[in-house]
Amino acid sequence: MSTIQSRTIVLLTGAYVSHHCWDDWKNYFIQKGYTTLAPPWPYKEQSAVVQRAKQPDKKLASLTLAQLLDHYIRIINDLPEKPILIGHSFGGFLTQVLLNKGYGAAGIAIHSVPPKGVLPLEFSFYKSNAAALGLFSSANTTYLRPFKSWQYAFTNGMTLEEQQRTYDALVIPESRRAIRGALGNDGKVDFKKKHNPLLMLSGSEDQCIPASLNYRNYKRYSNPQSVVEYVNKQGRNHFVLGLPTWKEDADFILAWIAKQ
C-alpha cells in the first residue's frame, strides 16, 4: 500500500498559459477518484482571449512570486488534507518550493523551471526564456509570448495548425515580477532538507526546459531519507500536458503515487 494516502490533487499552472491547460488532466484525475483543483494564478482567472485583450495588464504585472506562493498556500491550507502537488514548468518550480516547505503529501514536477542555484547552461533555455525574464525591461508591464516563441519553446515538432490552435486557446500575458522571483530568495530550495516523495519528469524534445537541465535539478537533491526520482520521457516537448501522450503520462504519475 502506498504511503501517500492523500486523495486530493492540486495542479499548479506554469507561466504564460491559462490554467485551462489542465482541463483534461483535472477531469481524468477526478474520474480516478481524486478531488482535483487547478486554481488559476491571481489576475489570471479569465479566458485566454480576454486575458490577451488586457495586454499590458498592470494588475497582473504587480504579482510577485511571494504573493503567488501565498496564494497557493492559502488554497492548500483550506483543504481537509495535505494534497499531492503536480506542477508543470513554472508550476513544477512552485511544486518543488512548496514541497520543500512541507505543503505537499508528494510532488510531481513536470519539466520544472529550476530553483535558485541550479544554473541553466543550455542555449535553448535562454532562447526560450530571456525575453520573458526581460531583465532590461520594465517589470510594470506584462510579457506576452509571441507566436514565434511559442513555436520554438513550447510546440516544436507540432503542425502549424496545432501550434496556432493551442496558442489561441491558452497563451496569456505574464508577470515579469513573478518570473524574476525565481532568481531570488523566494525561489530557493533546501536540497538537503528531508521532504515527501518527489517525481521529476523531463522531455527529450523540450527546448524551453531541456532534459539536461531537469537532470541537474534532480541531482541537487541529497537527503538520504527522502524519495526523489527522475524520468526522461521520449518525444515530449514543453507542451507535454496537451500532447496525445498526456493520458499515458497521467497514468504513469498515478502508478508512481501508488507504489510509494
SVG drawing of the C-alpha trace seen along z (x, -y; Angstrom):
<svg xmlns="http://www.w3.org/2000/svg" viewBox="-15 -50 41 52">
<polyline fill="none" stroke="black" stroke-width="0.4" points="0.0,0.0 1.2,-3.5 2.4,-5.7 0.8,-8.6 -2.7,-8.4 -4.0,-11.7 -6.8,-11.7 -6.5,-15.4 -4.5,-16.8 -3.6,-20.4 -2.5,-21.2 -0.1,-24.1 -0.1,-26.0 3.1,-27.3 3.8,-30.8 2.5,-32.3 -0.6,-30.0 -4.1,-29.7 -5.0,-27.2 -7.2,-25.5 -4.1,-23.7 -5.0,-21.2 -8.7,-20.6 -8.2,-17.1 -5.9,-16.1 -8.3,-17.5 -11.2,-15.6 -9.2,-12.5 -7.9,-12.6 -11.5,-13.2 -12.6,-10.1 -9.9,-8.2 -11.4,-9.2 -9.2,-12.2 -10.6,-15.6 -8.7,-17.8 -8.2,-21.5 -6.5,-23.6 -6.7,-27.1 -5.6,-30.0 -2.9,-32.4 -4.2,-35.8 -5.4,-38.1 -5.4,-35.1 -8.9,-33.8 -10.4,-34.7 -10.2,-33.1 -7.1,-33.4 -8.9,-35.7 -10.0,-38.1 -6.6,-38.0 -4.7,-38.8 -7.0,-41.8 -5.7,-43.2 -2.1,-43.3 -0.3,-45.1 -2.1,-44.1 -0.9,-46.4 -2.7,-44.4 -1.0,-41.1 2.3,-42.9 2.2,-43.7 2.1,-40.0 5.3,-38.8 6.5,-35.2 5.9,-35.7 2.3,-36.6 1.9,-33.7 3.2,-31.2 1.0,-32.7 -2.0,-32.3 -1.3,-28.5 -0.6,-28.1 -4.0,-29.6 -5.7,-27.2 -3.7,-24.2 -4.4,-25.2 -8.2,-25.3 -8.1,-21.7 -9.1,-18.8 -5.8,-17.0 -2.3,-17.7 -2.6,-17.4 -0.4,-15.8 1.1,-18.7 1.5,-18.3 3.1,-21.2 4.3,-22.0 7.2,-24.3 7.0,-27.3 4.3,-25.2 6.9,-22.5 9.2,-25.0 6.3,-26.0 5.8,-22.4 9.4,-22.0 9.3,-25.1 6.0,-24.2 7.0,-20.6 10.3,-21.8 8.2,-24.0 6.1,-21.0 2.8,-21.7 2.6,-18.6 2.0,-14.9 4.0,-14.3 5.2,-16.3 5.4,-15.7 7.4,-18.4 6.9,-18.1 9.6,-19.9 10.3,-22.1 11.8,-25.5 14.9,-25.1 15.0,-26.7 17.6,-29.3 21.1,-27.8 20.6,-25.4 22.3,-27.1 20.9,-26.8 23.7,-26.1 21.7,-25.3 21.3,-27.8 17.8,-26.7 16.8,-27.7 17.9,-31.2 16.4,-31.5 13.1,-30.4 13.1,-32.5 15.4,-35.5 12.7,-37.8 10.2,-36.7 12.6,-37.5 13.3,-40.8 16.0,-41.9 16.3,-45.1 12.6,-45.6 10.2,-47.3 8.5,-45.0 5.5,-47.3 4.4,-45.7 3.4,-42.1 5.0,-39.8 3.0,-38.2 4.9,-35.3 4.9,-35.9 3.6,-33.1 7.1,-32.5 8.5,-31.9 5.5,-29.6 6.5,-27.6 10.1,-27.3 9.8,-27.0 6.5,-25.0 5.2,-23.4 8.3,-22.5 7.6,-19.4 3.9,-20.1 2.0,-21.1 1.4,-24.8 -2.3,-24.3 -1.7,-22.7 0.6,-25.5 -1.9,-28.2 -4.8,-26.4 -3.0,-25.9 -1.6,-29.5 -5.1,-30.9 -6.6,-28.7 -4.0,-29.1 -1.4,-31.8 -1.9,-34.8 0.2,-37.7 2.6,-37.1 4.0,-39.0 7.8,-39.6 8.0,-40.2 6.7,-36.7 9.1,-35.1 12.1,-37.1 11.3,-35.9 12.7,-32.5 16.1,-34.1 15.7,-35.4 15.5,-34.0 11.7,-33.2 12.8,-30.7 15.3,-28.8 15.0,-25.1 17.0,-23.5 18.1,-20.4 19.5,-18.8 16.2,-19.0 14.0,-16.0 10.9,-16.1 7.9,-14.0 8.3,-11.9 9.1,-13.8 9.0,-12.7 10.7,-14.8 9.7,-14.3 11.5,-15.8 11.0,-15.5 13.6,-14.6 12.2,-17.2 11.8,-20.1 13.7,-23.2 12.3,-25.5 13.4,-23.4 15.8,-20.9 16.1,-17.4 19.7,-18.0 18.6,-21.0 15.9,-18.9 18.5,-16.2 20.9,-18.7 17.9,-20.0 17.2,-16.4 20.8,-15.7 20.9,-18.6 18.6,-16.7 20.8,-14.9 18.7,-13.9 19.2,-10.1 15.8,-9.8 13.8,-11.3 12.4,-9.7 13.3,-11.6 13.0,-10.0 13.8,-11.3 12.4,-10.0 13.1,-11.4 10.1,-10.8 10.9,-10.4 9.1,-12.5 7.8,-15.1 8.2,-18.8 7.3,-21.6 3.6,-21.3 3.6,-17.9 0.3,-18.5 -1.5,-18.7 0.3,-16.1 -1.5,-12.9 0.6,-11.1 -0.9,-13.1 -3.1,-10.3 -0.1,-7.9 1.8,-10.4 -1.1,-10.9 -1.3,-7.1 2.5,-7.0 2.1,-9.5 -0.8,-7.7 1.2,-4.4 4.2,-6.2 2.0,-7.5 0.6,-4.0 4.0,-2.4 5.4,-4.9"/>
</svg>
